[in-house]
């Protein structure tokens, strides 16, 4: 089969090339992939993986072979999937990591959901956000745009932080700020996609008992906290990493349900074929894509 595999000498460290067919375990189905989506981190760090590795985690398509243990959807079911080796004509994926795509939902839109949508949903669930002030940094990216929408659905007052006025287009937040300018009241939850000096400054905006969820580090710069700057008298403020991707199927189904009901926009800012991977990757790295880049896969 064909797949986007790691090739350190290729532009973006990936090349469309022959790869072995997937070999599913008893609890995995084989998906015939129709669409994949790119995440900035995957593109950035592709070259750090072993040459020949089939890259990517987000896909949508049709179940070609159901799982041997009888779990999961039947052959012919349209699903979205999250799992390693997604950027290929076929992938093996755990049945606990897929969800059926509702009628009327475009598979390209479904493919845009898994990594970014699940990250936004699960980090927002770390605390009760109803009536709370939620700050999303890097809000113009894939995770950020989902987080803004989902936080609004959860009843939060949402502050979207972007790098420039041009990046603010289409963000349905209560407040949109450039950097952290104009935020004059403490916030209860920060979903941070930027890191670096902005993370240090954002920490100072956190209310007593509030938390920062470290999702991404788009700045590529270190965050240097002055001595004692993390000390606080009162209800503890916390900073956490995020990486829980266990059994994501039910949460993926929730996201797809929101899309089907018109309550969540898939936020696809770049569409093309996987032969155009290089252009899509360059656009993502250049921050020229609002939201996600989705590519169709030829069979």
C-alpha positions as CSV (number, residue, x, y, z in Angstrom):
1,X,0.0,0.0,0.0
2,X,1.0,3.7,-0.2
3,X,1.6,5.8,2.9
4,X,3.3,8.9,4.1
5,X,6.5,7.5,5.6
6,X,9.3,9.2,7.5
7,X,12.2,10.0,5.1
8,X,14.7,12.4,6.6
9,X,16.0,13.5,3.2
10,X,12.5,14.5,1.9
11,X,10.9,17.9,2.3
12,X,9.1,17.9,5.6
13,X,10.8,14.6,6.4
14,X,7.9,12.6,4.8
15,X,7.5,10.9,1.5
16,X,4.6,9.1,-0.2
17,X,6.0,5.6,-0.7
18,X,5.2,1.9,-0.4
19,X,4.7,0.5,3.1
20,X,3.7,-2.9,4.5
21,X,0.1,-3.7,4.9
22,X,-1.1,-3.3,8.5
23,X,-1.2,-6.4,10.7
24,X,-4.1,-6.0,13.2
25,X,-4.3,-7.6,16.6
26,X,-7.5,-9.3,17.7
27,X,-8.9,-6.0,19.1
28,X,-8.1,-3.9,16.0
29,X,-10.1,-3.3,12.8
30,X,-8.6,-2.4,9.5
31,X,-9.7,0.9,8.1
32,X,-9.7,1.9,4.4
33,X,-8.7,5.5,4.8
34,X,-10.3,8.2,2.8
35,X,-9.1,11.3,4.6
36,X,-6.3,12.3,7.0
37,X,-5.7,15.5,9.0
38,X,-2.4,17.0,9.9
39,X,-1.4,18.4,13.3
40,X,1.3,21.0,13.7
41,X,3.3,18.9,16.2
42,X,3.2,15.8,13.9
43,X,4.6,17.9,11.0
44,X,7.3,19.6,13.2
45,X,8.7,16.4,14.7
46,X,8.2,13.9,11.8
47,X,12.0,13.7,11.2
48,X,12.6,12.5,14.8
49,X,10.9,9.2,14.1
50,X,12.7,6.1,12.5
51,X,12.9,6.2,8.7
52,X,10.2,4.2,7.0
53,X,7.7,4.7,9.9
54,X,4.1,5.4,8.7
55,X,3.3,8.7,10.3
56,X,0.1,10.4,11.6
57,X,-2.8,9.8,14.0
58,X,-6.0,11.3,12.5
59,X,-8.1,9.5,9.9
60,X,-11.6,8.8,8.6
61,X,-12.8,6.1,6.2
62,X,-14.7,2.9,6.0
63,X,-14.1,-0.3,8.0
64,X,-12.5,-2.8,5.6
65,X,-12.1,-5.7,8.1
66,X,-13.8,-5.7,11.5
67,X,-11.9,-6.8,14.6
68,X,-11.3,-10.5,15.0
69,X,-12.6,-10.5,18.6
70,X,-16.0,-9.2,17.5
71,X,-15.7,-5.8,19.1
72,X,-16.3,-2.5,17.2
73,X,-18.2,-1.6,14.1
74,X,-19.0,-3.9,11.2
75,X,-17.4,-3.9,7.7
76,X,-18.6,-1.0,5.6
77,X,-19.2,1.4,8.6
78,X,-18.0,4.9,8.2
79,X,-15.7,5.9,11.1
80,X,-13.3,8.4,12.4
81,X,-10.2,7.0,14.0
82,X,-7.3,8.0,16.3
83,X,-4.2,5.8,16.2
84,X,-0.6,5.5,15.0
85,X,0.0,4.9,11.3
86,X,-3.0,6.8,10.1
87,X,-1.5,8.5,7.1
88,X,-1.8,5.4,4.8
89,X,-4.3,3.8,2.5
90,X,-5.1,1.3,5.3
91,X,-4.5,1.4,9.0
92,X,-5.0,-1.0,11.9
93,X,-6.6,0.8,14.9
94,X,-8.1,-0.3,18.2
95,X,-11.9,-0.6,18.2
96,X,-11.9,1.6,21.4
97,X,-10.4,4.4,19.4
98,X,-13.0,4.8,16.6
99,X,-16.5,6.3,16.4
100,X,-19.1,6.0,13.7
101,X,-19.5,9.0,11.5
102,X,-23.2,10.2,11.6
103,X,-25.1,10.5,8.4
104,X,-24.6,13.9,6.8
105,X,-21.2,14.5,8.3
106,X,-18.4,14.9,5.6
107,X,-15.6,12.3,6.2
108,X,-13.1,15.2,5.6
109,X,-14.7,17.0,8.6
110,X,-14.6,13.8,10.7
111,X,-10.9,13.4,10.0
112,X,-10.2,16.9,11.4
113,X,-11.6,16.0,14.8
114,X,-9.5,13.3,16.6
115,X,-6.3,14.6,18.1
116,X,-7.2,18.3,18.3
117,X,-10.8,17.9,19.2
118,X,-10.1,15.2,21.9
119,X,-7.3,17.3,23.4
120,X,-9.6,20.3,23.7
121,X,-12.5,18.3,25.1
122,X,-10.5,16.4,27.7
123,X,-8.5,19.4,28.9
124,X,-11.7,21.4,29.4
125,X,-13.1,18.5,31.4
126,X,-10.4,18.9,34.0
127,X,-12.6,21.3,35.9
128,X,-16.1,22.7,36.0
129,X,-16.2,25.5,33.5
130,X,-19.8,26.7,33.8
131,X,-19.6,30.4,34.6
132,X,-15.8,30.3,34.8
133,X,-13.3,32.5,32.9
134,X,-11.3,30.3,30.4
135,X,-8.3,31.6,28.5
136,X,-7.3,29.7,25.4
137,X,-3.8,30.7,24.0
138,X,-2.9,29.9,20.4
139,X,-6.6,30.0,19.8
140,X,-6.3,30.2,16.0
141,X,-4.8,26.7,15.8
142,X,-6.5,23.4,15.5
143,X,-6.8,22.7,19.3
144,X,-7.5,26.3,20.0
145,X,-10.5,26.7,17.7
146,X,-12.1,23.6,19.1
147,X,-11.4,24.7,22.7
148,X,-13.1,28.1,22.1
149,X,-16.2,26.4,20.7
150,X,-16.4,23.7,23.4
151,X,-15.8,26.1,26.2
152,X,-18.7,28.2,25.0
153,X,-20.9,25.1,24.8
154,X,-19.9,24.4,28.4
155,X,-21.1,27.8,29.6
156,X,-17.7,29.5,30.1
157,X,-16.7,33.1,29.5
158,X,-14.1,32.5,26.8
159,X,-11.0,34.6,26.1
160,X,-9.2,33.7,22.9
161,X,-5.6,34.8,22.6
162,X,-4.1,35.0,19.1
163,X,-0.8,36.2,17.6
164,X,-2.3,38.8,15.3
165,X,-5.6,40.4,14.3
166,X,-5.6,38.4,11.1
167,X,-5.6,35.1,13.1
168,X,-8.7,36.2,15.0
169,X,-11.1,35.7,12.0
170,X,-14.0,33.3,12.8
171,X,-13.3,32.9,16.5
172,X,-16.6,32.9,18.4
173,X,-15.2,34.0,21.8
174,X,-16.5,36.4,24.4
175,X,-13.2,38.3,24.1
176,X,-10.4,38.1,21.5
177,X,-7.0,39.5,22.5
178,X,-3.6,39.8,20.8
179,X,-1.2,38.1,23.1
180,X,-2.4,38.8,26.6
181,X,-3.1,42.5,26.1
182,X,-6.3,43.7,27.7
183,X,-6.9,40.9,30.1
184,X,-7.6,42.8,33.3
185,X,-9.2,40.1,35.5
186,X,-8.0,36.7,36.7
187,X,-8.9,33.6,34.8
188,X,-9.9,30.2,36.2
189,X,-8.5,27.9,33.5
190,X,-5.8,28.3,30.9
191,X,-5.4,26.0,27.9
192,X,-2.0,26.9,26.7
193,X,-0.8,26.1,23.2
194,X,2.1,28.6,23.1
195,X,4.5,28.1,26.0
196,X,7.6,30.3,26.4
197,X,7.4,33.8,27.9
198,X,3.7,34.0,27.2
199,X,3.1,31.0,29.5
200,X,5.1,32.8,32.3
201,X,2.9,35.9,31.9
202,X,-0.3,33.8,31.7
203,X,0.5,32.2,35.0
204,X,0.3,35.6,36.7
205,X,-3.3,35.9,35.4
206,X,-4.4,32.7,37.1
207,X,-7.0,33.0,39.8
208,X,-6.6,31.2,43.2
209,X,-7.4,27.5,42.7
210,X,-7.0,27.9,38.9
211,X,-5.1,25.6,36.6
212,X,-3.0,25.7,33.4
213,X,-3.2,22.8,31.0
214,X,0.0,22.6,28.9
215,X,-1.1,21.4,25.5
216,X,1.4,22.8,23.0
217,X,4.6,24.9,22.8
218,X,4.2,26.7,19.4
219,X,6.6,29.5,20.5
220,X,9.5,27.1,20.6
221,X,11.0,29.3,23.4
222,X,11.8,28.3,27.0
223,X,9.5,29.5,29.8
224,X,11.7,31.0,32.5
225,X,10.0,31.5,35.9
226,X,11.6,33.9,38.3
227,X,12.5,32.5,41.8
228,X,9.4,32.3,44.0
229,X,7.1,33.3,41.1
230,X,5.2,30.0,41.4
231,X,4.6,30.5,45.1
232,X,1.1,31.6,46.0
233,X,-0.8,32.1,49.3
234,X,-4.3,30.7,49.0
235,X,-6.0,27.9,47.1
236,X,-3.3,26.1,45.1
237,X,-2.8,27.0,41.5
238,X,-1.6,24.1,39.4
239,X,0.1,23.5,36.0
240,X,-0.4,20.2,34.3
241,X,0.6,18.4,31.1
242,X,-1.9,16.7,28.8
243,X,-1.5,13.3,27.1
244,X,-4.4,11.1,28.0
245,X,-5.4,9.3,24.7
246,X,-6.8,6.1,26.2
247,X,-10.1,4.7,24.8
248,X,-11.1,7.8,23.0
249,X,-14.0,6.3,21.1
250,X,-16.8,7.7,23.3
251,X,-15.4,11.2,23.4
252,X,-14.8,11.1,19.6
253,X,-18.5,10.1,19.2
254,X,-19.4,13.1,21.4
255,X,-17.5,15.4,19.1
256,X,-19.0,13.9,15.9
257,X,-22.5,14.3,17.5
258,X,-21.8,18.0,18.0
259,X,-20.8,18.4,14.4
260,X,-23.9,16.5,13.2
261,X,-26.1,18.8,15.3
262,X,-24.4,21.9,13.9
263,X,-23.0,22.8,17.4
264,X,-19.3,22.4,16.5
265,X,-17.5,23.5,13.4
266,X,-14.8,21.1,12.1
267,X,-12.6,24.2,11.5
268,X,-10.9,22.9,8.3
269,X,-8.7,25.7,6.9
270,X,-6.8,23.8,4.2
271,X,-8.1,21.0,1.9
272,X,-6.2,19.1,-0.8
273,X,-4.9,15.6,-1.7
274,X,-2.1,13.8,0.1
275,X,0.1,14.3,-2.9
276,X,0.0,18.0,-1.7
277,X,1.4,17.1,1.7
278,X,4.4,19.4,1.3
279,X,2.3,22.4,0.6
280,X,-0.1,21.7,3.5
281,X,2.8,21.1,5.9
282,X,4.5,24.3,4.9
283,X,1.2,26.2,5.4
284,X,0.8,24.8,8.9
285,X,4.3,25.5,9.9
286,X,4.0,29.1,8.5
287,X,0.8,29.6,10.6
288,X,-1.2,30.2,7.4
289,X,-3.9,27.7,8.2
290,X,-6.8,28.7,10.4
291,X,-7.6,25.4,12.2
292,X,-6.9,22.0,10.5
293,X,-5.4,20.8,7.2
294,X,-7.2,17.8,5.8
295,X,-6.0,15.7,2.8
296,X,-7.9,13.1,0.8
297,X,-6.2,9.7,0.3
298,X,-6.3,8.1,-3.1
299,X,-6.9,4.3,-3.2
